[in-house]
């Protein structure tokens, strides 16, 4: 979503729909898991970077399009330290 929409959410001018709320909860959960394994400043880079465990798609795109279960192989690979 655009930054203006995020500003509206933060200012209470509009609310998340059910799909957006689910995605935000999944993203929050994912970032909290990642905080145990990589530095906070690396999380954004990991989320938007091309990931070989996701056929070179970015984890954030896979999360948005296919859901949390589709991102888990990349998370597991990160935790295990494996390289595709």
C-alpha positions in Angstrom: 0.0 0.0 0.0 1.0 3.6 -0.4 2.5 5.7 2.4 -0.6 7.9 2.4 -2.7 4.8 3.2 -0.4 3.9 6.1 -0.6 7.4 7.4 -4.4 7.2 7.3 -4.2 4.0 9.3 -1.8 5.5 11.9 -3.9 8.6 12.2 -7.1 6.6 12.6 -8.7 8.1 9.4 -9.3 4.6 8.0 -9.0 1.0 9.1 -7.4 -2.1 7.7 -9.7 -4.5 5.9 -9.7 -8.1 7.0 -7.1 -9.1 4.3 -4.8 -6.2 5.2 -5.1 -7.0 8.9 -4.1 -10.6 8.3 -1.2 -9.6 6.2 0.0 -7.1 8.9 -0.3 -9.8 11.6 1.7 -12.2 9.5 4.4 -9.6 8.8 4.6 -8.7 12.5 5.0 -12.4 13.4 7.6 -12.9 10.6 9.7 -9.9 11.7 9.6 -11.1 15.3 10.9 -14.5 14.3 13.6 -12.9 12.2 14.7 -10.7 15.1 16.0 -13.9 16.9 18.2 -14.8 13.9 19.4 -11.6 12.2 20.1 -8.0 13.2 17.1 -5.7 13.0 18.7 -3.6 10.3 19.0 -6.8 8.1 15.4 -7.7 8.4 14.1 -5.2 5.8 16.9 -6.3 3.4 15.9 -9.9 3.8 12.2 -9.2 3.4 12.6 -7.3 0.1 15.6 -9.2 -1.3 15.5 -11.9 -3.9 15.5 -15.2 -2.1 16.8 -18.4 -3.8 14.6 -20.5 -1.5 11.5 -18.8 -3.0 12.6 -19.1 -6.6 14.2 -15.7 -6.3 11.0 -13.9 -5.3 11.2 -11.6 -2.3 9.8 -12.9 1.0 7.5 -9.9 1.3 5.9 -10.5 -2.1 5.5 -14.2 -1.4 3.9 -13.4 2.0 1.5 -11.0 0.3 0.6 -13.3 -2.6 0.7 -16.8 -1.1 0.8 -16.4 2.7 3.0 -17.4 5.6 3.3 -21.1 4.8 4.9 -20.2 1.5 7.6 -18.1 3.2 8.6 -20.7 5.8 11.1 -22.6 3.6 13.1 -19.4 3.3 12.9 -18.7 7.0 14.0 -22.3 7.8 16.9 -21.9 5.4 17.9 -18.7 7.1 17.8 -20.3 10.5 19.7 -23.3 9.3 22.3 -21.2 7.5 21.8 -23.1 4.3 22.4 -21.6 0.8 20.4 -22.6 -2.2 
